[in-house]
Amino acid sequence: MELQQAIFLFVAGILGGALNAVAGGGSFIAFPALLFTGVPPIPANATNTIALWTGVTASGGAFRERLDVRKRVMVPLLVTSFVGGIAGALLLLKTPAHTFMQVLPWLMLGATMLFVFGKKLAGNRGSSVGRDATAMAILGASVFELFVAIYGGYFGGGVGIINLAMLAAVGMTDIHEMNALKSVLGMAINGVAVIVFIVKGAVYWPQGVVMIAGAVVGGYFGAHYSMKLPQAWVRRFVILVGAGMSAYFFVKAY
């Protein structure tokens, strides 16, 4: 790997880690960067996952004071995140990535729309997964999270957007608290996927180490500074990222 490529991947890691901390979608930058430097699609996906996982972990540390979720809500979401993340990672290693690329833009568009209208969908029906969550609300969120985790383990591009959309749809409204929980779930999903990719030897380590360094820097500082912004600004940024990702993958796939 040449010095110019290392610098390019380090910067891509910073941007990807920061974007994941604020809104999700860091793979929109990191995954193409790996492809551009000559890493094949499946190893690029695996290497991108392990790099941005470290960034999500760093952002989770910055958001820890915002995390106020009861154990009866957190445990089911974490269990389904682990199960789905493993299933998605194994599916990636057995399925051609280009097949999923045909479906990806529709998932991105749907996730963005769900984030925009999630609050209206939740309404005042008492279905929030907040402190007074009902058993049905927790069950619904856990089932939703299972599918999000399978997607996250398989590709991961925009999984943060989808998780934010899921949390909005089940009644959460504080964008910073949502980002905190999104980071924890992202650590679980990508963490088990990383183990699968390492065991299967799918990671390109020279590129991965450089991008990990960048993602840690971007993840921590992105989370730290995003909490200083008004919630409305962060929401608009999430929507902008989601729309941009959807357009990009539509062009890429069709």
Residue, then its C-alpha position, 0 to 999 in steps of 0.5 A: m500500500e502506497l503512502q498516498q493510499a494510506i493518507f486517503l484511507f485515513v481521511a476516509g476513516i475520519l469522515g466515515g467515523a464522524l458521519n456514523a457518529v452524527a447520522g449513520g452512513g459512514s460506509f457511504i464514504a469508507f466502502p467506496a474508498l476501499l474499492f478505489t484503492g483496489v480492495p475487492p468488494i467482499p474484503a472491502n465490505a469486511t474491512n470497512t465493517i471492522a474499521l467503522w466498528t471502532g469508530v462507532t465504539a469511540s462515538g459510543g463513549a462520547f454519547r454515554e451520558r446520553l444513554d438512559v435506556r432501561k435494561r428490559v428494553m436494552v437486553p432484547l435489542l442487544v440480543t437481536s442485534f447479536v443474532g442478526g449481525i452474525a446471520g448477516a455476516l455469514l450471509l455476506l460470505k456466501t452471497p455475491a455482493h452485487t445481488f444485494m446492491q440491487v436492493l440497497p437503494w430501496l432500503m436506503l430510501g425507505a429508511t430515510m422516509l421512515f426517519v422523516f415520518g417515524k414520529k408521526l407514525a408513533g403518534n401518541r399511542g403509548s408505543s414508545v420504547g422509552r422508560d415506560a415501554t410496553a411489552m408489545a413496543i419492546l417486542g416490535a422494536s426487537v423484531f425490527e432490530l433483528f432485520v436491521a442487524i441482518y442488514g448491518g451484518y451483511f452490508g452495513g451501509g446506512v445501518g445507523i440511519i435505519n436504526l435511527a428510523m426504527l427508534a423514531a418509529v417506535g416512539m423515541t424523540d430525543i435525537h441525542e439519546m437516539n444516537a447514543l442507543k444507535s451507537v450501542l446497537g451498532m457496536a453489537i451488530n458490527g462487533v459480532a460481524v467483525i468476529v466472523f470476518i476475522v475468523k474467515g480471513a476476509v479482512y485486508w489488515p494493512q488498509g484496515v489498520v489505517m482506516i481504524a485509526g481514522a475512524v476512532v478519531g472521527g467517531y469520537f470527535g464527531a459524537h462529541y461535537s454533534m451534541k453541541l448542535p440543535q436537534a433540528w440541525v442534526r435531524r436535517f443532516v440525517i435526512l440529507v445524508g439518507a437522501g444522498m445515499s439513496a440517490y448514490f446507490f440508485v445511480k450505482a445500481y441502475 
